[in-house]
Amino acid sequence: MNKIGARRIVLTGGHAATPAVAVVEELLRREPKRWNIYWIGAKQAIEGREFPTLESEVFPKLGVKSSAIAAGRIQRRFSLWTIPAILKIPLGFGHALILLTRIKPKIILSFGGYAAWPVVLAGWLMRIPVIIHEQTAAAGRANRASSFFAKKICLARPESLNYFPKGKCVVTGNPVMTQVAEISPKTQKGHPPVVFITLGSRGSQRINEVVRRALEKLLSGFRVIHLAGLLDKNKFKEIKSKLSKELADRYELYDRVDPLQIDNLYREADIVIARAGANTVSEIMATCRPSVLIPIPWSYLNEQMENALAAQKFGIAEVLPEDRLTPESLLGAVERTNSKWESIVRRVASKVSPDKEAAKKLVDLVEETVG
């Protein structure tokens, strides 16, 4: 239901549910009746699969009006879906124009990704102010392409200044959801310690295959919470059914988790195993959870390695390159992290994550731009 007299803001992006949720929380916390909030994002979580995005499921719960566009993209690897994805690019632009004409927003806040690009371009043509936010320690393709059309460019990390017009840039940090930002560092491990393997809703079949081969040894010393992703959930469900009762009781399996509930898993976690996506890195830094990070080696501008190195510099992560990833190397990294757990937590417990105030800084800039 629209709030009478409220200003309209469009948030857009791909794979950006958690920072966008953090911004929505901040908008609502300040003046709940000031904003009518809209989200425009991708239609599917995985190209060619009928899996809804987390954004489309989460935002309606927050009162955000969510719309999906059939945005296309140029894929890194050729597949059955490559040509249809390219053909969707002009379709997505047309759809974005229609939605923005209906909504008539005062401002657009883009979190990057292929679904954001047509919205940013359409907004610029309609003379709607655009702010973009870059979550990584490098730069995403869509954000680099969008930078020409943006009034301001907000950066999670100062390293990203190398990729954008410096006169437009401001370093804000990467917004972290309130319920995650409020998690305190642990003072002691669980018995047994809890390993949280978080691979997002899309998962990582490369890491999951190594986890599959290492799972029984891992479960012999740890309790494991495994966010396996949509594609591999059934495979691991079958694996769990064949474990002994003792090991099965130590293994908690999910395909994906509502972002509004992810704090419950971080609260339990002693050690995190993850890719090095910008939002995951922000969450482990904010929660001070010792981690093993396995960056995607083919990410644009090697952004995941840059994210992982930022976490390593913060003192919270060991970086395990994918070309060295084996069951043995993964188990070794977990054991090393476990043996140094107390010293790692002591070292970072007094540090303040650069991301805890990011949502406030971003909303300040939105309000300043709108006036």
Buried (B, 14 or more C-beta within 10 A) or exposed (E): EEBEEBBBBBBBBBBBBBBBBBBBBBBBEEEEEBBBBBBBBBBBBBBEEEBBBBBBBBBEEBBBBBBBBBBBBEBEEEEEBBEEBEEBBEBBBEBBBEBBEEBEBBBBBBBBBBBBBBBBBBBBEBEBBBBBBBBBBBBBBBBBBBBEBBBBBBBBBEBBBEBBEEEBBEBBBBBBBBBBBEBEBBEEBEEBBBBBBBBBBBBBEBBBBBBBBBBEBBBEBBBBBBBBBBBBBEBBEEBBEEBEEEBBEBBBBBBBBEBBEBBBBBBBBBBBBBBBBBBBBBBBBBBBBBBBBBBBEEBBBBBBBBBBBBBBEBBBBBBBEBEEBEBEBBBBBBBEBBEEBBEBBEBBEEEEBBBBBBBBBBBBBBBEBBE
